[in-house]
Amino acid sequence: MKNAVHDLRSDVTLRVELKGVRSKKALLKALAVGLKLPKQFGHNWDALADCLMDVNWAKSGSTTVLVLDAGNAATRFGENWQSLLEIFDESCVWWGEHDKTFRVVLV
């Protein structure tokens, strides 16, 4: 649905700040902080996917992730950005299959 009104007031909203982030290591750290991932998060793409697609991570019926300062992220992170977008996409599908809403908004 391209055009819609989304009422985010009842969502759990998480913010991932990318301002000043330039490396894969820093990107994974920003994701860990913004997404409130568990301390045992392994700081790699597989670990991120495991965390995001774990029913214990998002207990709310609706979660929105705001990725801030994402304007030139493809240039900054290259293939790592593509990996992140694929994980976000898979997570959206996975949560949908579990009757929950998971949104990612790039700002």
N, C-alpha and C positions, 0 to 999 in steps of 0.2 A: 504494500500500500504506500504509494509515493506521497500523496497528499492526505494528511489526516491531522486531527487534533489529538495530541497525546497528553494526558494528565499525569504528570510525573510526581505529583504530590504524595502519592501513596507508595511510590517505589523506594527501594533502597538505592540511593545514588552514590556511586563511587567516583572519585576523581583521580586520574592519572596525569600528573604534570610532567610534560616533556621539555619544558623550557630549560635550556642549557644541557640537555641530555644529548650525547654525541656517539656513544659506543653501545655495543650489545650488552656489555656488563652493566652499564648505567641504565640502559633501557629495562633490563630485567629487574634491577633494583627499584626503579620507579614503579614498575608494575607490582612488585611485591608490596611496596608501601601503599600505593593507591588502591590496590585491590584487597588489601588487608589479608594477604595470604599467610598461611601458617608458618611458624618459625622453621619448620623442617623443609620448606620450599627449596628445591634443589637448584634454582637459578639456571634453568635450561628450558628449552621449548617443550620437551616431553613433560617435565615437571609442571610447567604452566598449564598445559592441556589437562593433565591429571587433576590439578587443583580446581580449574574452572568447570570441569565436568564431574564434580563430586557433589552429591546431594547434600552433604554436610556444609559445603562452602556457602551456598546461597539459600538460606532458609526462607527468605521472602518469596512471595508469589511472583514478584516482579523486580528485576534488578536492571538498572541503567548505569552503564560505565561511560563517563565523559573523559575522552582522551584529549587533553588540552595542549595547545601549541603543536598540533599535528600537521600544520600547513605544508612544511617541506620535509616531512618525515621520510618519504620514499627516497629522497636524495640523501638525507642524513644517515639512514639505516640500511639502504639497499635491500639485499635479499632478506635481511632480518625483519624488515618491515613487512615484506610479503609473508614471511613465516608467521608473524604476529597476526596479520589479517586473516590468514587461513585458520589459525587457532580460534580467533574470535568468531569466525563464520561457523566453524564446527560446533563451537559452544552454543551459539544461537540455535542451531538446529537441534542439538542434544537437549537443551532446556525445553524447547518447544515440544519435543517428544515426551517430556516429563510434565507437560501441562503447566509450565511456568514461562514467564516472559524474561528474556535476557536480551538487552539492547546495548549496542556500542555506538556512541556518537563521537565522531571525529570533529574536533573544533579547532 
